[in-house]
Amino acid sequence: PTAEVVTREIKMQKYDTKGVLVWEVGADRAEGELSPDGDYTKVEGVTVIVHDDGKPAFIIDADRGEVSKSTGKLDLRGNVTAKSADDSTSLSCDRITYSVGDETLRATGNVTGESNGMSIGPAKQIDAKFRNVTKNMNASAATALVLTSLIAQGPGITYKDNAGNMSISGVDKFSMKPDASGTIYSFSGSGSPFIAKWHKQGIEVTARTVAGSFAVVQRGTSKSWELRSGKFTGNITATMDGERGNMKMSGLSVFNMELTEAKRWKFTGTGSPITVNLPDSGVVINGNTFEGYASGATAKPEWETAILTGGVKAVITQKDSDSGETYTVTATCPRVEINRANHFVRLSGGARAEGNHPAMGPGGATITSPVVILKFDELMKKVVEVELER
């Protein structure tokens, strides 16, 4: 038999088929159907404690909602806040739903959240899964809540770490998932477009889609989320801001970056064409494919080499500090290599270079050669010699 009941200050507990506590509910007021299973359909002034493996995981407060002991479903609305039992994660939104078996917290409406040194929002919807993990700390065991997956939908979401290193803004969809160690996260996102920044590494990319990974690095009392790999697509611009000079790229349709060794980055890309700008050297190069390397892992990477192929055009513009005169070199070739360590730009595959630069001869010259090497000073700011090779 069932009965319609209105009551105050109710408490309910839901157990799974193995007798493990799943959630417990306390409410100031309840109205609904009372059955042998103890259902209350509508609740007001509600607090829910969601358990994982029989231990408290989340405490959720809301103005009102609907709960069902028989189905295990929760639907909470109005000024919803959620906080993890270990205080590592917090969430606020208009609505949260949860059901036994699915074990996913679905937050909708003006969703903002923080977890383990990162923040996200505002989002239209976030689906998050967590689990309790027991860690040994100072010869004692402690239970910590760990994020196992997150999917956020926008529009215009911002995801950032609280250490001020990483920010991804303008994404319409963003997802992330940790590996078994909990220190490397795979992520993906899309926007129209979005901007991704890793400030300490001096990397900024504007694109439409991304898939990659980042590492959680402890820095003092805060955690920094630092890029380890990324594949970007869609009308890309990328900037690498090093202390010895910048590299700016645009016109890319695909751009990949990967930390291949402890302190070495590899960059590749395609476009039609790509434009690579080295403003400190006065060099602008166009080509269809790009491959480059940079040194530095957690500090700002410094670019070392870059190779462009396919319909290459290079323009070097430099102003003489003494005379104030501007000199240019314009070159075309199938392939160009920029080498910072050895201070040269090497044009190969049949090169043609022309300009008024004194390094090409008095008054400038037009040069055709299988290989043309433009040698720079140590700081890569001035062409000092032109060398030809067969």
N, C-alpha and C positions, 0 to 999 in steps of 0.2 A: 504494500500500500504506500501511497505518497500523499503529501499534504502541502498546501501553500502556507509558507511561514514567513513572518517578518520578525526579526530579532536584532538585538544589539550585542556588540562585543563577542563576536563568534571567533572560534579557532578551529582550523581544519588541518589535517595532515594527509598527504598522499604518499603511499608506498608502492613500489613496483612489485612484480610477480615474485621476486625473490625476498620480499620483505624489507628492502632497503628504502629509507626515506628519500623521496624525490623532492617534495616541497612542502612547506607549511605556510598557512595563511592566517593572518589575524586581521579583523575588520571591525570598525566602529558600528557598522550597520549592515545587515544582510537581508535580502528579500528574494524568495524564489521557492523552488520545489525541494522539499525534504523527503529523501528516499532512504532505504536501508543503507545505501552507499554514502549518505550524508551530503548530498549536493546542495549548494546554495548558488543560484544563478547570478544574482546581482549583489555586489558588495560596494560599500562606500568607506572612505578613509582606510584604505587597505595597505597592509604591509605583507610582502611575500618573501620568504627565504627559500631560494632555489638551492638544492643540494647536488653535489657531484660525488659519487662513490660514498654516499652517506654523510658527507661533510659539507658544511655551509660553503657555498660558492658566491652567491649574489644575494643582496638585500635590495628589494624593489619597493618603492613607495609610490602610491598613485591616489588621485582623488576618488576614483571609482573603477569598476571593472566587472568582469564576469569570470567566474571560476567554476570548474567542474571536477569533483573528486573522482567520479566514475571514469571520465575520459582523460583526466590529467591535464586538461587544457587551461591556460591562463590567458586572459585578454584584459589588459590594464590600460586605463586612459586618464588623461588630464594631469598636467604637471608631474609627469613620470620621471623619477630619478632612480638610478640603479648604481650600486656600489659593491665592489667585490669584498669578500670577507677579510682579505688581507690588505685592503685599501690601495691596491695597485691599479685598480681600474674603476672609472666612474663614467656614467652615461646619463644624458638627459634627453627627453623627446616628448612627443605628444602621445605615443602609444607603444606598448610592448606586448608581444604575444610569445607564448612558449607552450610547447606540448611535450609530454613524456614520449620517449622513443626518438623524436627528432632531435631534441637537445640543442636547438638553435634559438638564441634570443633574437627575435626580429623587432627592431626598433624603427618606427616610422614617424615622419613629421618633425622637421627642425631638429634633426639628430646631431648632437655633438658629443664627443667622448674623448677620454684620455686613458691610456693604458701603457704602463711600463716605459714611461719617458717619451711617448708620442701622443699627438692629438689629431683628431679628424673632425671635419664638419664645416659648415652645416651641410647635412645630407638629407635627401628625401627618404632614404631607407638604408639601414645597415643590418646585415645578417652576420651574427658572430657566434662562434663556438669556442668554448673554454673547457679546461679540465684542471682538476686539482692535481698537483705534483708534490710529493714529499721530498724535501731536500734536507740533507744533513748540514747543520750549521752549528759550529762550536760545540761539537759532541752531542747535540740534541737535534731532534727532527722537527722541521717546520713545514707546514703546508702552504704552498703558493699557488695562485691561480694563473694559468698559462693560456694565452690566446692560441688556439689551434687553427683558426681560419677566420677571415673577415672579407665580406663583400659589401661595398658601399655603392649606392647609386645617387646621382646628383639631382640637378645640375650644379656645376661650379663648386665642387668639393675642394677643400684644402686639406692636405695631409702633411704633417710636419713633426719633427722631433723637438722636444723642449730644450735641447742643448743649443738650438739655433744653427744647426748644420744643414739639415735636409728640409726642403719644402717642395711639394708638388701641388700646384694650384691650378684651378680651372678644369679638373677632371670631372667627367660625367659618370664614369664608372671606375672603381678602383678595388682591387682584391689583393690579399696577401696571405701567405701561409708559411710558418716556420719549418725548418728541418728538425730532425730528431734532437739536435743539440740545443735548439732554441736560440742560436746566435746568428744564423743565416736565414734570411727571409726571401722567398721568391715573391715577386709582385708583378702586377700588370695593371694597365690603366688606359683609358682613352678619353679624349676631349676634342674640342673644336676651336682652337687648339688648347693645349695645356702648357705650363711652364714648369720644368723640373730644375731645382737648384741644389747643389751640394757645395755649400759656401766654403768650408775649410779646404775642400779639394779644388775650388775655383772652377767648377764645371756648371754650365747652364745650358739647357737644351729646351727648345720649343718644338713640339711635334704633335701628332694626332693619336698615335698609339705607342705604348711602351710595354716591354716585358723584360724583366731582369731580376737582379738579386742585390740585397744590401746586407751589411753586417752590423750587429749591435756591438758598439765598442764603448766600454766603460771609461769615462774621462772624469776623474775626480768623483764628485757626488752625482754626476749626471751621465746619461747615456747618449752617445752620438750615433746616428744611423748613417753609415757611410757606404757609398756605392761600390759594388764589386763587379757588376756587369749590367749592360742594358742594350736592348735592341729597339730602336726608334724608327717609326715610319711616318710619312706624310708631310711634305713641305717643311723640312727641318732646318732650323738654324742652331748652331752649337758654338759655344765659346769656352775656351780654356784659358783661364786667367792665371798665368804663372808670374812669379816675382821677377823673372828675367825677360818677360815679354809675353804678349797675348797671341792666341791663334783664334780666328773667327771663321766659321764655315757657314755657308748658306747654299740653298738650291739642292740640298740633299733629299732624296726620296727614301733612302734607307741609310741608317747610321748605327754602327755597332761599336761598343766599347767594352773592354774586358781587362780586368787586372790579371795578367797572365803569370806574373811572378810577384815576389814580395813587394817590389817597388817598381814595377814596370807595367804600363798600360799599352794596350794595342787598340787602335782606332781604324775602322774601315767604313767606307761609304760609297754610294753610287748616286748619280744625278745626271741631269742633262741641261746645262752643265752644273757642276759644283764650282763654287767660288771660295777660295781659301785666301784669307786676308791676314797678313802679318804686319800690323800697323807700325810696330817698332822698327821693322826693316824696310818699310815702304814697298812691300812686295804684295801684289795681287795676282793670283793664278787661277785660271779656269781649266777644268778637265772633267772627264766623265766618271772616273773611279779614283778613290783615295785610299791610301793606307799610311798610317803614321804610328809613331811610338812616343811615349812620354815616360819620364821617370818620376817616382814619388807615389806613395800609397796613401798615407793619411794626411801628409802635407800637400800643398798645391803641386800637382804634377807640372813638370817643365817639359815642353815638347822637345824632342831630340831630332827625329827625322820625319819627313813626309814625302810620299811619292804620289804623283798624279799621272794618269795615263788617259789617252783618248782625246784628240783634238785640243791639245794643251796650248794655252796662250798665257804668257807671263808678262806682266808690266811692272817695272821697278821704277819708282819715282823717289828721288832724293834731292834734298836742298843743301847746297854747300854753305856751311856755317860762316865762311870767311867772305865769299863774294855775294852770297844771297841768291845765286843763280840755281835754277831747278834743272836737274838732269834726269833723263829718262832712258830706259832700255825696254824695248818691246820685242818679245821673242815668241816664235811658234815652233812646236815640235810634237812628236808622239808621246814623249815621256819626260818628266822633270822630277828630280830628286832634290829635296832641301835637307841639308845636313848641318845641324847646329854645332855639333862637336868640332867638325872640321871647317866650319864657316864657309860653305859654298852652296851654290845652286847649280845643278848639273842638268843641262838640256841635251837629250840624246835621241837617237833614231833618225837623225837628219834635222838639224836645227837652223833656223834663220833668226838672226838678231840684228836690230838696228836701233840707233839712238844717238844722242849727243853727249853721252857720258864720256868724260875724259879717259876713263880706263879702257875705252875702245879705240883710243887714238885722238890726236888733235882734231877738235871739231866734231868728233864722233865718227861712226862708220856703219856700214851694212856688212854683216858677216854671214856666210853660209858654210856650215861644216857639219860632219857627222855628229860631233860632240862639241858643245860650247859650255865652258865652266866659268861662272861668275864667282870670283873669290871675294869674300867680305872681310871686314875687320873682325876683331875678336868678339865684339858685342853684336855682330850681325846688323850693323846700322849703316854701313857704307861699303859700296863696291870699290875694291882697291886694285883689282887685276882681272883681265879676261884671258882665259887660256883655251886653246883649241886642241882637240884630239881627233884622230882618225878612227 
